[in-house]
Amino acid sequence: MDYDVIVIGSGFGGSITACRLAEANYRVLVLERGRRWDKTTYPREPTDRWWWDPDRPEQRNGWLDLRVFRHMAVAQGAAVGGGSLIYANISTLPHPEIFAHGWPPEITWEAMQPHYARVAEVMAVQRVPEGQWPPRMKLMQEAANLIGAGDRFSPLELAVSFDPQLDTSKQDAWTQADSRRFKNAQGVEQGYCVHLGNCDIGCDVDAKNTLDRNYLALAEKNGAEVRPLHLVKGIELIDGGGYIVHFDRLDTGERVPGTATASLVIVAGGSLNSTELLLRCRDVAKTLPYISQFLGRSWSSNGDFLTPALYPDRELKPWLGPTITSRIDFLDRSEAGQSFWIEDGGFPNLLRDALQAEDLAHPSLVGVLEAIRHLAGRLGPLDRVMPWFAQGVDAGDGTLRLRHEWWLFGEQILDLDWDITRSEPVIDTIVAMHKRLSQETGGKALVPPNWELFKYLITPHPLGGCNMGVTREEGVVDHRGAVFGYPGLYVIDGAIIPEALGVNPSRTIGALAERAAELIVDAGA
C-alpha cells in the first residue's frame, strides 16, 4: 500500500483523524479538493476566487461551494482546513438530551465529554473578553433581560485568539496594526483578534484558530502529507483488503487523473460531499455495491435561520467584532415545545460592496441576490442592522440521492429531497422569537422573502446522509464511523450525525473524530 491511511477532506473530521493517526505513526495522506489559503490570497475583490464550481473545479476552485437545490441551499467551504475557514468560530456543546435517543448506545453525553474537552484544548477556545464586547453582543444581553430570559444569555466559546492587552479605547478604530503576533501551542504564528469582522471570508490577522493552524499543522509535523486541489472521484475495494482511491488533480487548470492505495480510507468531505461520493461508488461505478440502502436518508439542515432587523435609532456596526459572539438558549423546549437557540450575527464590511457587484453573484443565486438587494434597500444604513441568527432541532427528514440531469438522460447529479412540513414549527418559533427580541429592543424584524414567500432555507450546517446506526438497516456506519460491510472504510464528519443538534456542530464533529481516531489506534486497525 502507498499509505496506511488516506483521509478524504480536511475539515473537522478529516484534520483531527489525520492528526491523531499521524501521531500514532500511521503513514497518512490527506486529499483536499480546495486550496491552501492565507491572508495574502483570501478573496476580497469581485475578480477573486469566490466560488467553487462543482462542474468545473479545475477552473473555478474558490472559497465557497454553494449548492442550490429546489427547496434548500447549502453553503460549504473548499479549503485546506475545510469549513473551519468559513465558519463563524463557534465551538459549543449541544443540549444533553440530544444523545438520549437516535444515537448508537455507545455515544452518550458522559462518554463524549473527554473528547469535547480535547477539541476545546487544541482549538484554544475562549470567550470575547468583557471589555471587548461589540454593540450587538450588548444588544443580545439587553434583549434577553427585557424578555425575562437573562439567565439564558451567555457568551459563546470561540476558536479565536483574543488579546487581553488590547486597547479598548480604540474600539471603533482598531486596525491590523493593533494585532500583536504570537506563536500558538502548535508552534504556528498567529495574531490576536482586533475585531475586523472578516471571520467568514478569512481573518486578516490570523486570529482565527482554523484547523490548518492546529490539528492539521500537528498532522504535518508528524509526517502526514496534505495535497490541496485533489478532488476524489471514487473508492475501489482491493481483493484481499485495502482500497484504491481515484482522484483528479486540479492544480494545473485541467483534470489530471491519479490514484493512491491504503489499508484504511477515511471519508471526511462533509455531509453533502461524503454522501455523494458513496452514492456514486455504490450506484454509478458500483465499486462499493453493498453500502447500506440507508445512505442519503435522515439529512438535516440543523434548523439554521437568519432574520435581519433595522434599528433606526441605534448604531450596531454588525461588521465590528467576531461574526457570532453569544446566545440566548431555548434548547430546553420551553418555547412552543421547540429546541433552538438565538445567536447574534455579523457580516463583513465587504458586504456593502458585494451587494453592488454583479461579478460576486453565484450563477444559481441571481434571484436570491436581487431579493437581498431589495431587503437591503428596505433596511437602510447597514450600520443599523442586527442580523438575528439561530439554529434549531428540525425534523431531519431530508434525503440525498442521485438523479439524471435531464429526467432519464444526462449526467447523474446530487439532489436533495426536502419537505419543510415537519420542520416548519421550529422555524416559525425562531422567527417569532426574532421578532419579539427585535421589538423589545426598538428594532423592526424583516423576515427574508425567501422564507415568507417560498419557505426556502439556506444552511451552512448540513448534517447526516451517512448516519450512524446499530445495524446497516438503520444506518450507514456504526458508532466508530466504520462503514457496514467494508472493513477499513470510515466516514468521520458531519454526515454521520444522525439528527439535528440545534447548535453549531463543529465541536461535536470534532469530538466524534477524536473518539473514532482513538478507537482505530487502540484496535491497531
C-alpha positions, -999 to 999 in steps of 0.1 A, spaced: 0 0 0 11 35 -8 -1 47 26 -16 33 58 -44 58 57 -60 81 31 -81 109 45 -105 125 20 -112 160 32 -95 183 58 -124 197 78 -131 189 114 -134 151 108 -105 148 84 -80 171 101 -85 156 136 -83 119 124 -53 127 103 -36 144 133 -42 116 157 -33 88 133 -1 106 122 8 109 159 4 72 162 29 67 133 4 58 106 15 69 71 -12 94 63 -22 111 31 -48 139 31 -66 146 -2 -83 180 -1 -103 194 -30 -97 231 -20 -68 254 -20 -44 262 8 -54 298 17 -37 325 37 -42 362 43 -23 370 11 -48 350 -10 -82 354 8 -108 367 -17 -116 404 -14 -122 417 -49 -150 408 -73 -125 391 -96 -110 369 -68 -117 332 -64 -150 333 -45 -169 303 -59 -163 266 -61 -179 253 -93 -186 215 -89 -189 213 -127 -156 230 -135 -135 227 -103 -103 227 -123 -111 262 -135 -132 276 -106 -119 263 -73 -128 292 -50 -135 298 -13 -172 288 -11 -192 259 -25 -229 269 -27 -252 240 -37 -286 252 -47 -314 226 -45 -352 230 -51 -361 238 -15 -328 244 2 -293 260 -4 -262 246 13 -230 266 19 -197 246 22 -161 256 25 -135 245 0 -101 248 16 -72 231 34 -89 232 69 -123 227 54 -153 245 69 -131 259 97 -120 287 73 -156 299 65 -175 291 98 -182 317 125 -157 302 150 -184 287 174 -172 258 194 -200 246 216 -218 216 231 -254 205 223 -281 200 249 -275 167 268 -309 154 257 -296 151 221 -279 119 230 -309 104 247 -323 89 215 -314 83 179 -277 75 185 -259 42 190 -258 33 227 -220 38 229 -225 75 221 -236 92 254 -233 126 269 -209 113 295 -188 93 271 -184 124 248 -171 148 275 -134 140 274 -134 142 236 -153 176 237 -126 188 262 -98 177 240 -111 196 209 -116 227 231 -80 225 243 -64 221 208 -86 247 192 -78 271 221 -114 282 225 -122 313 246 -150 339 250 -149 375 240 -133 395 269 -158 416 287 -141 449 278 -143 440 241 -180 432 236 -192 446 203 -225 466 202 -246 436 190 -233 414 218 -245 440 243 -279 441 225 -282 404 229 -278 406 266 -302 436 268 -328 417 247 -326 386 269 -331 407 300 -361 425 285 -380 393 278 -372 378 312 -346 354 298 -315 370 312 -303 337 327 -304 322 292 -279 346 278 -242 337 278 -211 345 257 -201 316 234 -168 298 233 -150 308 201 -119 294 183 -104 328 183 -73 342 200 -82 374 219 -57 398 233 -63 408 270 -40 438 264 -59 452 235 -66 490 239 -104 491 243 -105 529 240 -99 524 202 -128 500 198 -142 518 166 -108 523 151 -89 490 155 -66 482 125 -44 453 115 -15 471 131 -31 467 165 -28 429 163 2 416 183 18 384 169 24 352 189 31 315 184 4 291 193 7 258 212 15 240 179 43 264 170 23 283 143 25 321 142 -8 339 146 -21 373 155 -46 384 182 -81 394 172 -87 432 166 -124 427 157 -122 433 120 -153 412 113 -139 392 84 -142 358 101 -162 342 73 -140 354 45 -106 349 60 -91 366 91 -67 394 81 -46 390 112 -46 352 116 -65 354 149 -90 326 139 -78 293 152 -85 273 120 -76 237 116 -46 244 94 -31 262 124 -35 234 149 -47 199 142 -35 198 106 -3 216 115 4 188 140 -5 161 115 20 176 90 47 178 117 42 141 123 47 132 87 12 135 72 12 146 36 -15 171 26 -23 175 -11 -45 206 -19 -66 207 -51 -71 169 -52 -107 160 -59 -116 124 -51 -138 107 -77 -141 71 -64 -131 44 -40 -125 9 -51 -121 -22 -29 -89 -42 -35 -91 -80 -35 -75 -92 -2 -81 -59 16 -74 -22 13 -87 4 -12 -77 23 -43 -87 60 -42 -92 77 -75 -88 114 -78 -83 143 -102 -55 168 -97 -68 203 -103 -37 225 -98 -28 227 -135 -61 241 -146 -70 207 -161 -81 175 -145 -52 151 -142 -63 116 -130 -43 98 -103 -46 70 -77 -33 61 -43 -38 30 -22 -42 25 16 -54 -1 41 -77 24 57 -97 51 40 -115 79 60 -142 98 41 -144 133 56 -157 156 28 -187 169 48 -224 159 47 -231 165 10 -197 155 -4 -192 123 16 -227 112 8 -224 120 -29 -191 101 -31 -205 70 -16 -237 72 -37 -215 73 -68 -194 44 -56 -225 23 -49 -249 32 -77 -228 45 -106 -193 30 -105 -206 0 -84 -172 -3 -67 -189 -4 -33 -222 -21 -41 -231 -33 -6 -232 1 12 -264 3 32 -296 14 15 -300 39 43 -273 60 25 -287 96 19 -315 94 44 -322 115 75 -304 146 63 -308 178 84 -303 215 78 -298 219 116 -326 245 117 -304 275 106 -323 308 102 -313 344 99 -336 374 104 -322 409 99 -337 438 120 -335 475 114 -327 498 144 -335 534 133 -320 550 164 -292 526 172 -258 522 156 -248 485 157 -220 482 131 -225 444 126 -191 441 109 -174 450 142 -162 420 162 -163 382 157 -192 371 134 -211 354 163 -204 361 199 -233 349 222 -265 330 226 -299 330 242 -306 293 250 -341 278 245 -328 242 239 -349 230 268 -381 232 246 -396 259 269 -409 278 238 -437 261 219 -421 228 226 -392 235 202 -355 232 208 -334 261 195 -312 290 204 -307 325 193 -273 340 183 -262 374 172 -249 376 136 -224 398 119 -212 403 83 -180 416 67 -179 453 58 -172 440 23 -209 430 21 -219 466 13 -197 465 -19 -207 429 -26 -244 438 -29 -235 462 -58 -210 438 -75 -226 417 -102 -195 395 -105 -199 383 -69 -233 367 -77 -233 329 -78 -249 319 -111 -276 300 -94 -284 328 -69 -292 357 -91 -328 358 -79 -318 355 -43 -292 382 -46 -319 405 -61 -341 397 -31 -312 406 -7 -306 439 -25 -343 447 -22 -342 438 15 -311 459 20 -330 488 4 -357 485 30 -332 482 58 -314 514 51 -279 520 65 -263 487 72 -246 500 103 -280 500 120 -288 463 112 -289 435 137 -287 401 120 -305 378 144 -293 342 138 -304 308 152 -302 270 150 -329 246 159 -337 209 160 -355 203 128 -372 170 116 -340 157 99 -361 140 72 -343 151 40 -330 126 15 -299 130 -7 -299 110 -39 -285 110 -74 -308 118 -103 -303 124 -141 -298 160 -150 -325 157 -177 -352 133 -165 -338 100 -178 -308 114 -195 -276 133 -188 -251 130 -160 -263 119 -126 -262 149 -102 -268 152 -64 -303 161 -55 -319 169 -21 -355 159 -14 -366 183 13 -401 189 26 -405 217 51 -437 204 66 -424 187 98 -396 213 103 -418 244 98 -428 246 135 -392 251 148 -385 278 121 -418 296 129 -409 296 166 -374 310 158 -389 337 136 -414 346 164 -386 349 189 -365 371 164 -395 394 161 -400 396 198 -364 403 206 -363 430 179 -395 447 191 -384 447 228 -352 465 218 -366 491 194 -359 472 162 -381 461 133 -375 425 121 -377 419 84 -382 382 77 -363 372 45 -386 369 14 -371 335 6 -389 322 37 -421 343 37 -428 336 0 -413 302 -7 -404 286 26 -368 283 12 -339 279 36 -301 284 34 -279 264 58 -241 264 65 -246 234 88 -256 203 68 -258 171 88 -265 135 80 -266 113 49 -242 87 62 -259 83 95 -247 63 125 -268 33 133 -266 0 152 -271 -21 121 -269 -15 83 -307 -15 81 -308 17 102 -275 34 93 -245 36 70 -218 35 97 -215 22 133 -206 42 164 -170 44 152 -178 57 118 -169 24 102 -190 16 71 -211 -15 75 -198 -43 53 -165 -27 43 -136 -32 68 -112 -3 69 -136 22 53 -148 50 76 -169 82 73 -159 107 100 -176 141 96 -210 158 98 -225 132 75 -226 106 104 -246 127 128 -280 111 130 -301 141 139 -301 179 141 -280 192 171 -298 226 172 -264 243 178 -233 249 158 -219 214 151 -181 218 148 -172 207 183 -194 176 181 -180 166 148 -145 172 162 -153 151 194 -166 122 173 -134 124 152 -113 123 184 -132 93 196 -131 75 163 -93 80 159 -87 67 194 -107 36 187 -88 30 154 -54 33 171 -65 12 201 -77 -16 178 -45 -14 158 -65 -12 126 
